[in-house]
Amino acid sequence: MLKYTLAAGLLLAIATPVLADEYYVIQDPTTKKCTIVNQKPTTTTTTIVNENGVVYKTEEEAQTGMKTIKVCTEK
């Protein structure tokens, strides 16, 4: 039983980083409005504006980061 528990724990430890959420701050080029998405955009019409290439781990981090990104705070 201990072998199975250790194997399950190891598998969980390996899979956890893969299952981690990633949040990106993107800007729509026409409206210049910034939004937060949980998948990296694959289209060329949106621009990722995360500062220094940071990938946020939580939505709260992304919201805080969006408040400091210059292109998102300019009106």
Helices and strands as residue ranges (DSSP letters): H 2-19, E 24-27, E 34-37, E 47-48, G 51-53, H 59-68, H 70-73
